[in-house]
Amino acid sequence: MHIKDSKKDQATIVMIEGRLDSSNSGMLEKKITALLEAGETNFLFDFTAMDYISSAGLRVLLMAAKKSKANGGRVVLSALTENVKEVFDIAGFSSIFPIFATPGEALGSF
């Protein structure tokens, strides 16, 4: 898994490439925690290049959403692949997060 982050307008864009599972979810959690501590509150997760997400990855996203909301921000998701969307649907997370077809649409929601 590779994580890239950048700031655009009012949001921090976090792009995840590859698989997000128990072997690497801690890396994403540390990245999000560092961004929150630096004062970032709005996050756009771009899943264009993410192949797979496990329950450990879902847990990190839920943590990010809770902490972001507590600081007056929000988390939105974009460009879920078919496999990733299926996991979100089965886990019931599709109703928890705002999900957009493209990063541009997601960015426009802030």
Backbone hydrogen bonds, N-H to C=O, Kabsch-Sander energy under -0.5 kcal/mol:
donor,donor_aa,acceptor,acceptor_aa,energy
2,H,17,E,-2.0
4,K,15,M,-2.4
6,S,13,I,-2.0
8,K,11,A,-2.8
11,A,8,K,-2.3
12,T,42,N,-2.8
13,I,6,S,-3.4
13,I,11,A,-0.6
14,V,12,T,-0.5
14,V,44,L,-3.0
15,M,4,K,-3.3
15,M,13,I,-0.6
16,I,14,V,-0.5
16,I,46,D,-1.6
17,E,2,H,-2.8
17,E,15,M,-0.5
18,G,49,A,-2.8
20,L,52,Y,-2.6
21,D,19,R,-0.6
24,N,21,D,-1.5
25,S,21,D,-1.8
27,M,24,N,-0.9
28,L,24,N,-1.1
29,E,25,S,-2.4
30,K,26,G,-2.3
31,K,27,M,-1.9
32,I,28,L,-2.7
33,T,29,E,-2.5
34,A,30,K,-2.4
35,L,31,K,-2.2
36,L,32,I,-2.6
37,E,33,T,-2.5
38,A,34,A,-1.4
39,G,36,L,-1.6
40,E,35,L,-2.4
43,F,41,T,-0.5
43,F,74,R,-2.6
44,L,12,T,-2.6
45,F,43,F,-0.5
45,F,76,V,-2.7
46,D,14,V,-2.6
46,D,44,L,-0.7
47,F,45,F,-0.7
47,F,78,S,-2.6
50,M,47,F,-1.6
51,D,18,G,-2.4
51,D,49,A,-0.5
52,Y,18,G,-1.1
54,S,20,L,-2.2
58,L,54,S,-2.1
59,R,55,S,-2.2
60,V,56,A,-1.6
61,L,57,G,-2.0
62,L,58,L,-2.4
63,M,59,R,-2.4
64,A,60,V,-2.5
65,A,61,L,-2.4
66,K,62,L,-2.4
67,K,63,M,-2.6
68,S,64,A,-2.5
69,K,65,A,-2.5
70,A,66,K,-2.1
71,N,67,K,-1.0
71,N,68,S,-0.7
72,G,69,K,-1.8
73,G,68,S,-3.2
76,V,43,F,-2.5
77,L,98,P,-2.7
78,S,45,F,-2.2
79,A,100,F,-1.7
85,K,81,T,-2.9
86,E,82,E,-2.0
87,V,83,N,-1.6
88,F,84,V,-2.2
89,D,85,K,-2.6
90,I,86,E,-2.7
91,A,87,V,-2.4
92,G,88,F,-0.7
92,G,89,D,-0.7
93,F,88,F,-1.8
94,S,88,F,-1.2
95,S,92,G,-0.7
96,I,93,F,-0.9
97,F,93,F,-1.8
100,F,77,L,-2.6
106,A,102,T,-2.1
107,L,103,P,-2.7
108,G,104,G,-1.8
109,S,106,A,-1.3
110,F,107,L,-1.4
